[in-house]
Each structure stands twice: as C-alpha cells, then as structure tokens.
Amino acid sequence: MHMLNDTTITEALRTVQDPELHRDIVSLDMVKEIHIDGEAVALKIDLTTPACPLKDQIGEEVESKVKALGAADVSIEWGASVRRATPGQQQENLVPGVKNIIAVASGKGGVGKSSVAVNLATALALEGATVGLLDADITGPNIPQMMGVEGQPSATPEGKIRPLERYGVKVISIQFFVPEGQPIVWRGPLVGGAIQQFLRDVDWGELDYLVVDMPPGTSDAQLTLAQSVPVTGSVLVTTPQDVALSDVEKAFNMFERMSVPTLGVVENMSAFICPHCDEPTEIFGRGGAERFAEAHDLHYLGGIPLDMKMRQGGDAGVPAVAQREPGPAAQTLREIARAVAGRVSVQAAEEAPVLTIT
C-alpha cells in the first residue's frame, strides 16, 4: 500500500485529465485543497465552470486514482472558478467585471434566437454561474416578455443603471425605457450607441457570462459589439431549412471577419415531438445545422425539438429550463448550456499559461 500524503496524491492527480481541456487537473490549478485523515481523503476541486458537462467523469477518475494509493474513503467538494476567455485582439474593456461575453446570433429572424438566448442564460444561472442577459435587438426587444420581467431599472449611487433580475439573471433591455407598444424606429448609429451605453453604463457587477441577444442578420449592432468589448464567442442559431442555413453562413462569415470565434451551432425546431405518442415529426427537415457545423469545422451544440411548453413559456415569461414540469426541449437546452460553458473553458485553457507545481 502506498503512503497517503500530499505529494503522492498530487502526483496521482497529475494523471487525471479534464476530458475537454486535454490537460491534467493539477496543471490547470483545479486542485485547491487536500486533507488527509488516516485512510480518508477530502479534496476541494474547482471546475472551470459550474456547468461543467463532464464533472461526474472527472470525479470518478479522481476517486479511482486516490483509492489506488490506499485511501478507503474519498470525498470531493466541488467549486467553480470561471476563467476569462477572450480572443487575442484586446479592446479597452467597457465591462471589466464580466469574464465572458457570448453573442447569440442568427442570419435571419424567426429561428428562435431569442428563445435560445433566454434559456442559455437561465440554464447557466441554474448551474450556479453568475449571468447577465443583454437585449441588443434594440428595434425588436422580446427579452423582457420572455423572461417575465417588467418595470424600470433604478440608478445606483454612482449613477449607473441597475439591471432588473429574474431566475438569477441580470436583465437589461431598451423595452424597460419606452412605453408599451411604442415602436423604436432608429437608424444604425443610434442602435450602436444604445448597445454601447448598455455595456458601459449598466452596473453588471461581477459576471461569469454576459449573454447578448443580437438582432437577426448582419448589421451595425454586431459590429458595435465586436468593436466595443472583447467577445468570447458567438452561438449561431438556425433551423434545418436551406434558406436559414444560407443566412447563418453569412453570420458565421461576419464573425470570422471580426475575429470573433464561433463557439458552436444550435439547430432549433429540429423536430416536433407529439405530446400523445412521443413520435418525432421533422416538419422543417433535420440535420442541416449538424452538416453545416461539420462542413465549417464547428461544434454542433444540439438540436432543440419543437415543444409547446417552450412556446408557452416564452409567452408567459417562464423559460423552458425554469418550468416546474419541463418539456422535451428543456433537457436539450440544459445540455446546450453545458456545452457552451465547456467551449468557453476550452478557449480559456488554450490561452492560459501552463501551471507548473514543484
């Protein structure tokens, strides 16, 4: 039987790799504490995101490695420390407390982009992350209704805008500042100015993720965001039809030109699940987004089925992932959120220096 001490345990844990980051958990500085009491070992391990999709796999391997040293009991206290992952080109950051900015975008309207943004933000918050949601679709703001939040934000003592909060998500939208039903007929420069103000003048505080619901298409709004702050990456939303895929390719190429990485592609409305027999019907076809992702060497994040509960939740202000009796779309959306968090962690690890512990 091997001796149980900090050194032998640390060396054993050097052989445990984060399956997504492809580096060992010691060099990634994930092992925070080691406590030994006879044959019982207690560990504190910080994941790179509370939404880590492979937490169970890491835990099983850690337990196996430490028990192989002679431990009879291994307990793990999980923590999380989301890392900052930004592209190489750095701008002056208007939101220094925000670690990662995720732009949810589509080439065309009507593909459920806002629904994905709302559920992505809510799912990340449910996993334990600190999250904000910025409605950058200035002329067609839907986020307040979909999040079930209304009212007018107040000001902080420092004169900043205090966002409203629902489901653990800090929310800001132009809709909070205009009368109900009034159209917002603005030219591009005004739209860009509003987005900059929401970045600069809102008291976002410390956030792991700021999810930005972009307007559809390729416009001033996307350019303003990319030029104002370091955007971690985009999540592209499409439906299976060829016309939607054609438009999402334009969005992908736009972000490429702006040096914004694409974290992955989501296919919405991939099939209708019959509530009576659970049989899927591919109303709009299926697999188009997956083929698009493969052709462009992108990550396919998942296909969201057509789900009555998702539509009802959007109308009632209850995101699918936060419903008491979630429908078939909710589980897929939770998995997509974990996959997005995983992609952000990978990007952060690729830019972080390797930690050497002697």
N, C-alpha and C positions, 0 to 999 in steps of 0.2 A: 504494500500500500504506500502511495506517495505521501509526502508530507503536505499538509494543507497550510499554506502561507500566502501572503500577498503576491510574492514573486511567482510561485508555481501557478497560482490561479490566473494572474495576468498573462503569463506565457501561454496558458491553455486557451485563454480568450482571444489571443492573437490569431488563433486558427479558426475563429468564428467570423465569417464574413457576412456583411449586410448583403443579401442577395441582389438588391437593386444597385447599390453603390459599388459593389465589387471591391470593397476594401474591408479590412478587419475592423472590428468594433473598438479595438484599443487605439489604433492609429487615427480613427475617426473621433476619438475623445468621447465615446459614448459610455464608457465605464467610469462612473463617478465615485462610487464607494464600494469597498469590500469589507465585510465584517465577518469574523470567524469566531464561532463559539463551539469548541470541541469539534464534532463532526457536522455541525450546522453552519451553512454559509449563506449570508444575506448580501445581496448585490443591489446597487442602485444603478440603473441603466437609463440613460437619456436617449430617446429616439430623436431622429432629425425632424419628425413631425408627429403630433398626436394622432394623425390619421394614417399612420404607417400601415400599409396593406400586408406587410409580412412580419408583423410583430410576433405572432404565435410561432412562426418558423424559427425566428431568431431565439425566442425563449426556449424552445425545445432543444436547440443545439447547445445553448449556454448551459442548460441543466445537465445535458448529457456529458459535456466536457468536464464540468466541475465534479460531477459524481464519479467520473473515471479517475479522479485524483484521490477518491476515498471519502468524499462528502456523503453523508447519509440523507441530508435534507438541504435542498437549495430553494431559497425564496428570492423573488425578484421584485423590487419596487420600480415601477416604470415611471419615468418622467419624460419630458419632451422639451427640446430646445430647437425651435425652427431656425434654420440658418438663412442668411441673406443670399439670394441667388440673382445676380444681375448680369446682363451682358457686359462684354469687355468695355464698350464705349460708355463712359460715365458722364452724366449731366449733373449740373447743380441740383441736388435733390430738394424738391419743394415739400416732400413728406418724409423727413428724416427718421420718424418713428415707425415707418412702415417697412417691413422687411422684404415683402414680395408683392408685386403688382401683377395681377392676372387679368388680361383683357379677354373677355368673352365676345366673339365676333362671328359674323356670318356674311356671306356675299350678298344675300338678298333677305327681304323681310318675310315673315310668315313661317319661318322654320323652327320657331320655339326658342330662339336665342335667349330672350329674357327669362323664360321658364328655367332654362339650364343655369343661367347666372344666379337666379334666386335660390335654386336648390343646391347649387355648388357652394354658395356662401353659407347657407343654413347647415348643410351637411358638415362642412369643415368646422363650424361653430359647435355642432353637436358632438364632434370628435374631441373637442376641448381646445381648439385653436381660438385665438383672438382674431376677429374678422370684421372687415368693413365692406360695404356694398355701395358703389358709386354709380348712379344712374346717369350715364353720359349720353343717353339717347335724348338729347335736350328737346327736340321738337316732337317726340313721341314717347314721353315718360310713362312707363307702366309699372315700375318697380313698387311705388307706394301701395297701389291696389293689390299687387301680387304678394306683398309682404304683410298686408293688413295693417299698415301704419299710416296714421294721419296726424295732422297738426302742423304747427310751425316751429322750427327749431329756435332755441333761445341762444343768447350770446353768453360766452364765458367772460369772466372778469378781465381777461386780456383782449376782449373784443373779437374773439374767433366764433365761428358758428359751431354750436354743439349739435352733433347729429342725433336724430331720433334712433331708438333701438327696439328691435323685436327679434325674438328667437335667438338672442345673444349676438345679433349682428347690428353693427352701427350703420345706419342708412342715411344717405343724402340724395335729394332729387330736386330738380327745378320745380317739380309739381308742388312741393311744400310752400312755394313762394308766389304762386299765381292762383287766381280764383278758379274754382272747379269749372271745367268745361271750356275755359278760355284757351284759344289756340296760341301756340308760340310760333310766330312767323318771323324767324330770324335768319339773317344771312350768315355765311360761314364764319367770318371773323367774330361775330357775337357769340356763336356757339363755342368757338375755341376759347374765347375769353371766359365764358361760364365754366368750362371744364377746368381751366387754369385756376379760377377762383375757388372751385370746389376742392382742388388739390391743395392750394396754398392757404386758404382762409378757414378751412374746416378743422376743428380740433379732433383729429383722428386718434391721437394718443399713440400708444404702442400697439401695433398690429402685426400679426404673423402674415396675414394675407389681406390685401385690398382687391376685391373682385370688382372689375369695371364692366358694366353692361354697355357695350358700344352700340352706336346706331348701325343699322344694316348698310352694307355697301362699302365703298372706299371713298372717304371724304376727308374734310378738314379735321373732323373730330379725331380720327385715328392718327393723323399727322401731328396734331396738337399734343396728344397724349405721349407719343413716342419722343417728341422733342422737349417735353416738359419734365419728364421723370424717367428714370431707368426702369423700363418694363421688363419684368422677369420673363414673360412669355404670353402667347395667345392660346386660347382654346377655341377651335373652329367648330361651328355648329352647322350641320347641313341635314337635309332629308335625302332619301335614296334616289330621287329623280335626277335625270341627267341635267336638267336646267339648273337645279340647285347646286349640283356638283360643279357645273361650269362656273357659277358665280363664286363658290367658295374657293376655287382655284385662284381667282383674281384677288381675293382677300389674302390668301396664302402668299402670293407673289408680292403683294403690297407690304406685308410684314417682313418678308425676306429683304426687300429693298431698304427697309428702315432698320435692319439688323435686329429685329425682334424675333427670338426663337419661337417656333410653334411647339407647344407642349403636347398637342395631340388633337385628334379629330373625334367629334361626337356625332353619331347618327341618331337624329330624333325621328319619331314616328316610323320606326323600322318595321313595326307590325302591330295589328290590332289584336288584342287578347280578348276573346269572347268571355264575358263575365259568367256565362252559363256553363260552357263546356271547356273553357281554358284553351281552346284551339286558336293558334295564331293565324291571322289572315294578312298577307303582305299587300296592303292597299296601295302603297306607293312603291312597291318593289322592296328589295332588301339587299344589303351588302355593298351598295355603291360607295359609301364612306370608307368601308374597310378596303375596297380596291383602290380608292383614291389615296388613302394613307400608305398602302403598300407601294403604289407607283411613285410616291414622292418621299419615300423613306421616312414616314412619320409614324407616330404611335397612334393606334386605334384605341380610343379610350372606352368605347362601348356603344351599344345600340339601345335606345330608350323606346319601349313599346308605347303605342297609343293607349292611353289609360284615362278612363272617365274621371278617376279621382284626381289625376293631375290637373285636368281642365277645371274641375270643380274647385280644387284648392286654389288655383290661380285666380279664379273669380272671387272666392271668399276670403282671400288673404291668408291662406294656410298652405305653405309649401308642401309638396308631396312627402318630403322626407320628415316633416314635422307632424304629420297626421297621426291620430291615435290608432287608426286602422289603415295603414298604408296599402296602396295598391301595388301592382306588379312593377310600375315604373320606379317606385321609391328605392327598392333594393339596388337596382341598376344605377340610380343616381348616387347612392352612397358609395358604391364601388367606383364610379367615375371620379368622385371627390377624392377618394383614397389614391386613385391612380394619378390624378393631377398633383396631389401633395407629394407623391413618390417621384414624379418627374421633376418637381421643383427641388427636392432633396438631391436628386442625381445631379442636377445642374449646379447646385451649391457645392457639392462634393468635388465636382470636376474643377472648380475654380479655387477650392480651398487648398492650402498647403498641407502636406502630409505631416501628421504629428508623430514625432519620434520620442518614445519614452525609454529611458535607460534604467 
